[in-house]
Amino acid sequence: MERCDALDGVVDGIVADPRLCDFSPLRDLPPCKNDVDKAGCFTQAQIAALEKVHKGPSSNGQKLGAEFFFSGVESYRGPSPEKSMLGQPHLLEFSWNVSGFPGDPRLYPDLYGPGLPSAHYSTGSNWLRFIVFGDSQYLLENFDFNSTSDVSTYFNATAPQLPSSPDLSAFRARGGKLIEYHGWGESNVNPAATVEFYEASAAVMGSIDRLKTFDRLFMVPGMTHCGGGPGAWAFDPLPILERWVEQGQAPDSIVGSNPDTGVTRPICAYPNVARLIRPGLDPSLASNFRCIAP
Ligand SMILES: [Ca+2]
């Protein structure tokens, strides 16, 4: 956050496009003295884990999925415990704590409730158990990314569940219009994967401009999983879609607001980003921004 907040022209606790942030856990995080875990520093194991998350999944040096870009939202604590995501005061712990190993109650974080593991752990673990391996006792930590057998079993089981062709030409041919949106501060479903998918659709169509005639992507700075976070994340896409379909008004931007702070900000159709029209203008008002090419 310190390193990249100002890149978008406004110091507001939000990194508008985390891809532009040159952040490396290995280079930038403070290591703990003698590798003893404390607040305000990271152990070597923690730094190594965050490096792996940042680089995204790979198998024997071959990329399997998108990189993960830290958005600064990881440390967002919410306006109050009651109003934070799913009632959890600390988004960081809600999303990132992966210590809920079944069978060891000492390690259960009180996230969904006593005795239940974290969001990431339970989702990943259950997917591997019930979709991929058909083994209710399978332990996530046994998955070997460098095992071709594990990786092919995973993709063979997962592909039919998650159709992923970026070719939307049949949808376009029957007159479909699509608004996609994803929070840059999302920690459960990698937002960079949505951008990769959109770019792949653009490649099929020939260009982003051609894709934008029927499919527009809105990457929301500072929004977490479907909503929430420090950004101007609250908006209703349905009337915007109606205006596009029924009146032919394609959205170049959507005005989002933050219900806790009252801040408004345009959310720009990808690949554009919101920039203050000139320095010194009030950054809490959407009207002081315009969408420009990054
Ligand atoms: Ca900023």
Boltz pocket constraint, residues with backbone or C-beta under 6 A from the ligand:
constraints:
  - pocket:
      binder: B
      contacts: [[A, 4], [A, 5], [A, 6], [A, 7], [A, 8], [A, 9], [A, 10], [A, 11], [A, 12], [A, 13], [A, 14], [A, 15], [A, 16]]
      max_distance: 6.0
